[in-house]
Every structure is written in structure tokens, then in C-alpha cells.
Amino acid sequence: QTSTLPAIHDLNSTTNKNDETYSHSMITTITNINTNANECEICYLTNDCENLRSCEHNFCHSCLQIYLIDKIRLGCPALLECPHNECKEVLHPSDIKRILNDQQMYERYETFMLRRVLQKMPDTKWCPYPNCNFAVLVENTRKASKFDCLVCKRPFCQRCSQIWHPSSTCERASAQRATQDPTLEMLMKSSANGGSIRSCPRLRIISIRSCVHIISFNQL
């Protein structure tokens, strides 16, 4: 800023005005500092807080990162929401990726989210064998149809999504399993749809159509 030297006869009055201006400036500055101070709503410390796209609540990076990692390690039982007790806004995927700053952890989150979507689709069939995460999208199968899992190489039925039963119908095989272990049968039941298939490059899934629409939330 440029300034002009005051005339000698105006020096006292100008000094008083300058003092008033300086005092007002200091008050304004202090007020702005207090207004802009971000207090984390988890640890209640004043840190450099993250600006979330979904809401305006303030949290420091460390608290948000710990919150997200804990949720993902628990298997993402629900959508990742703002940690504020009274806020139900779902966190944006771009915020989650930035806060995690861990590609493997973010891919794990993506896997859980994709699984949630697939579980809501009636034509999704999962390989019934333990420790196999393979899924297939099928349609229009009205009778039992054998399919060899592309991951564990073991056969299962595309119609009922259960271990392949070559000598019986899906209903009869289900009844036999229920007799042997009712609890297991209840857990293994799945909706029945089927059809032709083709490979899909994501998450050991094959489908009759592109799965881009399934993972489009990454492109928001």
C-alpha cells in the first residue's frame, strides 16, 4: 500500500485516526481468526480440517482416516456416512479415496460397495464354495444348468446358485440339503435366474453385459 506523509500541523489528528484504524483492524483480524478456526468434531482439537463434499462438518484428516479404515475393516456393514452423530450424508467416493490415501484400502472399499450392489440384483449368482468370491450375472434360465467356476474350478448350478446337483432338480436338491442342515440351507438360498454369459474384468465377475453400470459410482 502507498501512503502520504502528513503535514506537520495535522500530525496529531492523523496519528489519532491511525490509532483508531489500527485498533479496528486488529479487532477485525482477531474476529476473523476465531471465525475461521476449524475444530474437529471428533477430537475437538483445532487442526487443518477436511472439507467434505457431502456436508459442511469439520473433521481433521487423521480422525477421518481412522474412521474410514475402521469401517472398511469391519466390511462396510453400511454406506460410509459423515461421522457426525446427527448427519446421515453419504461420503463421496472422491473424498474417501483422498482421505484414505491408500490404494489397497480403497480397492477393498470398492469391492465391498460392488458386492452390495450385486447382492441387490436378482440375477447375481455367487459361487457357493467357501473362500470363493466369484459371481456371475445370468438370466432366463428355467432349468438347472451347470457352470464351472472360473476361480475355484468347481461346478455349481446357475439357476439356484448351489453346488451342482446332476441327478436332481434344484427344488429336490434344496429339500435334501434342508433335511441334512436346515441352517446351512437357509443361508445358501438364492434367487433363481440364468442365461448366457461372458467375461467381465472386475472382481472375478462374469456377466451377460458390461459391468460398467455397476461401478459407475467411481465416476461421480
Secondary structure, DSSP 4 states (H G I P E B T S, - for coil): ----PPPGGGHHHHHHHHHHHHHHHHHHHHHHHHHHPPBPTTT--B--EEE-SS---EEEHHHHHHHHHHHHHTT-SS--B-SSTT--PBPPHHHHHHHH--HHHHHHHHHHHHHHHHHT-TTEEE--STT---EEE-----S--EEE-TTT--EEETTT-SB--TTS-HHHHHHHHHHH-HHHHHHH---------EE-SSTTEEESS-STTTSGGGG-
